[in-house]
Amino acid sequence: MATSYGGKADPFAPVIRSTPAGGLRLLLLRTGAVLAISLPLLLAAGLVGVGISAWAAAWLVPCLTLTLAALVLGSYIGCLLSAVVTGTGWFLLVATVSKLEMLKDGQVRSLDVVLLHVLQNLLDVGAQLIWGVAANVLAALLLLRRHSFNDMRSR
């Protein structure tokens, strides 16, 4: 989604941004199209992998939060770079917490066991509350920054 919106990646960006449907509205429509494809795939993966459970749905709030973070950051540095920064940040967070978890108790455990434990901690009920609050704050910031997506500068 990030590569399909922006001055350098989208050759029609100046034309699209100057139309009434341009700017944040178009970006949110494109994001909605990606979610319309991703959510059924998530549901299917959840049914195949773990069955119908809260674990499969627990990914939705962090995904929403990270998407909003990428959009807010994109209002400052461009969508492509913000997607790279957000994705790299998530990867580094999970990798760092996993490494600390492996060093914490001194036991040698396989990485997949540690990674599953870390992801469960990042997605448990308490973390979901934090993700939800962060999503609301980021949504408010995105609302305040919505006009920056109409800017004609190429980013």
Phi, psi and chi 1 to 4 in degrees:
 res  aa     phi    psi   chi1   chi2   chi3   chi4
   1 MET       -  -39.0 -169.4  -91.6  -46.0      -
   2 ALA   -66.8  -32.1      -      -      -      -
   3 THR   -76.5  -17.5   58.2      -      -      -
   4 SER   -90.8    3.6   69.0      -      -      -
   5 TYR  -138.7  123.7 -171.4   85.6      -      -
   6 GLY   143.9  157.6      -      -      -      -
   7 GLY   -60.9  -44.4      -      -      -      -
   8 LYS   -81.6  -31.5  -66.1  177.6 -177.0  172.1
   9 ALA   -89.4  -26.6      -      -      -      -
  10 ASP  -112.4  108.8 -171.3   -2.6      -      -
  11 PRO   -66.6  -19.9   19.2  -26.2      -      -
  12 PHE   -99.5   14.6  -65.2  107.1      -      -
  13 ALA   -55.0  -46.4      -      -      -      -
  14 PRO   -62.3  -36.9  -22.7   32.5      -      -
  15 VAL   -68.9  -46.6  175.4      -      -      -
  16 ILE   -66.2  -42.0  -68.1  171.5      -      -
  17 ARG   -67.7  -22.7  -73.1 -176.1 -174.2  165.0
  18 SER   -86.9   -7.7   64.3      -      -      -
  19 THR   -85.5  161.3   64.6      -      -      -
  20 PRO   -62.1  -25.4  -21.3   29.7      -      -
  21 ALA   -91.5    5.5      -      -      -      -
  22 GLY   -81.6 -170.4      -      -      -      -
  23 GLY    71.5 -144.2      -      -      -      -
  24 LEU   -62.7  -34.1 -176.4   60.9      -      -
  25 ARG   -59.9  -46.1 -179.6  171.0 -175.8 -119.3
  26 LEU   -65.7  -41.1  178.2   63.6      -      -
  27 LEU   -62.2  -41.3 -174.6   57.2      -      -
  28 LEU   -69.3  -34.7  -69.3  177.3      -      -
  29 LEU   -64.4  -42.1  -75.1  171.4      -      -
  30 ARG   -65.9  -39.8  -70.8  179.5  177.4 -178.6
  31 THR   -63.3  -41.2  -57.2      -      -      -
  32 GLY   -62.7  -36.4      -      -      -      -
  33 ALA   -65.1  -39.9      -      -      -      -
  34 VAL   -65.5  -42.4  169.6      -      -      -
  35 LEU   -66.0  -34.7  -73.3  175.0      -      -
  36 ALA   -63.2  -28.7      -      -      -      -
  37 ILE   -86.1  -39.1  -65.9  169.1      -      -
  38 SER   -73.0  -39.4  -59.1      -      -      -
  39 LEU   -63.4  -44.6  -70.2  177.7      -      -
  40 PRO   -62.8  -34.7  -23.1   32.0      -      -
  41 LEU   -66.2  -39.0  -68.5  175.4      -      -
  42 LEU   -63.8  -43.1  175.4   67.1      -      -
  43 LEU   -62.2  -44.2  178.4   62.1      -      -
  44 ALA   -64.2  -42.9      -      -      -      -
  45 ALA   -63.8  -38.4      -      -      -      -
  46 GLY   -65.2  -40.3      -      -      -      -
  47 LEU   -67.3  -39.1  -69.5  172.7      -      -
  48 VAL   -74.7  -43.4  169.9      -      -      -
  49 GLY   -80.8  -55.5      -      -      -      -
  50 VAL  -122.7    1.6  -65.3      -      -      -
  51 GLY    78.8 -175.6      -      -      -      -
  52 ILE   -76.7  112.3  -62.3  175.6      -      -
  53 SER  -153.0  169.0   71.3      -      -      -
  54 ALA   -69.7  -23.6      -      -      -      -
  55 TRP   -61.1  -42.3  176.1 -111.3      -      -
  56 ALA   -67.0  -39.1      -      -      -      -
  57 ALA   -77.5  -17.8      -      -      -      -
  58 ALA   -65.0  -19.2      -      -      -      -
  59 TRP   -75.4  -18.6  -74.9   94.8      -      -
  60 LEU   -67.3  -44.6  -64.9  176.7      -      -
  61 VAL   -67.7  -45.1  178.0      -      -      -
  62 PRO   -63.0  -36.3  -23.9   32.6      -      -
  63 CYS   -62.8  -43.9  -72.7      -      -      -
  64 LEU   -61.5  -43.7  172.8   66.1      -      -
  65 THR   -63.9  -44.7  -54.9      -      -      -
  66 LEU   -67.7  -34.2  -69.0  172.0      -      -
  67 THR   -65.4  -44.6  -59.7      -      -      -
  68 LEU   -64.2  -37.5  -72.8  169.4      -      -
  69 ALA   -62.8  -42.0      -      -      -      -
  70 ALA   -65.0  -38.7      -      -      -      -
  71 LEU   -68.2  -43.0  -70.6  171.9      -      -
  72 VAL   -65.1  -46.4  169.1      -      -      -
  73 LEU   -62.8  -34.9 -170.5   57.2      -      -
  74 GLY   -63.6  -25.7      -      -      -      -
  75 SER   -70.8  -16.0   71.9      -      -      -
  76 TYR  -102.1  -44.0  -68.8  100.1      -      -
  77 ILE  -119.1    1.4   62.2  172.7      -      -
  78 GLY    99.7  150.5      -      -      -      -
  79 CYS   -70.1  -39.8  -69.1      -      -      -
  80 LEU   -64.0  -50.4 -178.2   60.2      -      -
  81 LEU   -65.2  -37.7 -175.6   57.3      -      -
  82 SER   -67.2  -34.7   73.0      -      -      -
  83 ALA   -66.4  -39.9      -      -      -      -
  84 VAL   -65.0  -44.7  169.9      -      -      -
  85 VAL   -64.2  -44.8  168.2      -      -      -
  86 THR   -65.5  -45.7  -55.5      -      -      -
  87 GLY   -63.9  -41.8      -      -      -      -
  88 THR   -66.0  -39.9  -56.8      -      -      -
  89 GLY   -61.5  -42.7      -      -      -      -
  90 TRP   -64.0  -44.6  172.3 -109.0      -      -
  91 PHE   -60.4  -46.0  172.9   77.0      -      -
  92 LEU   -65.8  -36.9  -69.8  174.9      -      -
  93 LEU   -61.9  -50.2  172.9   70.0      -      -
  94 VAL   -65.0  -42.0  171.5      -      -      -
  95 ALA   -64.9  -42.9      -      -      -      -
  96 THR   -66.6  -46.1  -57.7      -      -      -
  97 VAL   -64.2  -36.9  172.8      -      -      -
  98 SER   -64.7  -43.4  -63.1      -      -      -
  99 LYS   -64.1  -43.6 -175.3   66.4  172.1  173.1
 100 LEU   -64.3  -37.4  -69.0  173.6      -      -
 101 GLU   -64.5  -38.7 -177.4   74.1   22.0      -
 102 MET   -68.8  -33.5  -69.8  175.9   77.6      -
 103 LEU   -84.4  -19.3  -63.8  174.6      -      -
 104 LYS   -61.3  -54.0 -178.7  174.4   71.9  173.7
 105 ASP   -99.1   -1.4   51.4    1.7      -      -
 106 GLY    73.5   -1.2      -      -      -      -
 107 GLN   -83.4  145.5  -64.4  177.9   -3.9      -
 108 VAL   -88.6  114.9  177.1      -      -      -
 109 ARG  -128.3  156.6  -67.6 -177.4  -73.3  173.7
 110 SER   -70.6  152.5   65.9      -      -      -
 111 LEU   -63.2  -35.8 -177.9   60.3      -      -
 112 ASP   -66.7  -34.5   57.3  -18.2      -      -
 113 VAL   -67.6  -44.6  171.8      -      -      -
 114 VAL   -64.4  -44.8  171.4      -      -      -
 115 LEU   -62.1  -41.9 -172.9   57.7      -      -
 116 LEU   -62.4  -41.8 -178.3   62.5      -      -
 117 HIS   -63.7  -43.1 -176.4  -96.9      -      -
 118 VAL   -63.7  -45.9  166.8      -      -      -
 119 LEU   -64.4  -36.2  -70.7  176.2      -      -
 120 GLN   -63.4  -39.2  -75.5  174.6  -21.2      -
 121 ASN   -67.5  -37.4  -72.3  -21.6      -      -
 122 LEU   -73.4  -14.7  -72.2  172.2      -      -
 123 LEU  -119.7    9.1  -59.5  173.2      -      -
 124 ASP   -72.0 -178.6   69.9   -1.7      -      -
 125 VAL   -61.4  -43.0  175.4      -      -      -
 126 GLY   -63.9  -41.8      -      -      -      -
 127 ALA   -67.1  -34.7      -      -      -      -
 128 GLN   -60.6  -37.5  -71.3  -67.8  -38.7      -
 129 LEU   -63.2  -44.1  179.5   64.9      -      -
 130 ILE   -64.4  -44.3  -66.0  168.9      -      -
 131 TRP   -59.5  -41.4  -73.1  112.1      -      -
 132 GLY   -64.8  -43.3      -      -      -      -
 133 VAL   -63.7  -44.0  168.9      -      -      -
 134 ALA   -61.5  -39.6      -      -      -      -
 135 ALA   -62.5  -41.4      -      -      -      -
 136 ASN   -66.0  -41.6  -76.7  -45.2      -      -
 137 VAL   -64.1  -44.7  168.7      -      -      -
 138 LEU   -66.1  -35.6  -71.4  167.8      -      -
 139 ALA   -63.8  -40.2      -      -      -      -
 140 ALA   -65.3  -41.5      -      -      -      -
 141 LEU   -64.1  -39.7  -74.0  173.2      -      -
 142 LEU   -63.4  -38.6 -176.2   60.8      -      -
 143 LEU   -62.6  -39.9 -175.3   63.1      -      -
 144 LEU   -69.6  -30.9  -68.6  173.3      -      -
 145 ARG   -97.0    8.7  -65.2  -77.3  -55.8  161.1
 146 ARG   -58.4  -30.9   69.3 -174.6  178.3  -87.3
 147 HIS   -73.7  -18.1  -62.5  -65.0      -      -
 148 SER   -68.8  -19.6   66.8      -      -      -
 149 PHE   -78.0  -10.2  -67.7   97.2      -      -
 150 ASN   -90.3   -4.5  -64.3  -29.2      -      -
 151 ASP   -64.2  134.7 -170.7    0.5      -      -
 152 MET   -86.0   -3.8  -65.0  -55.3  -69.6      -
 153 ARG   -65.7  142.7  -68.2  176.4  -67.5  146.1
 154 SER   -82.7  132.5   67.1      -      -      -
 155 ARG  -120.3      -  -66.2 -173.5 -124.6  174.3
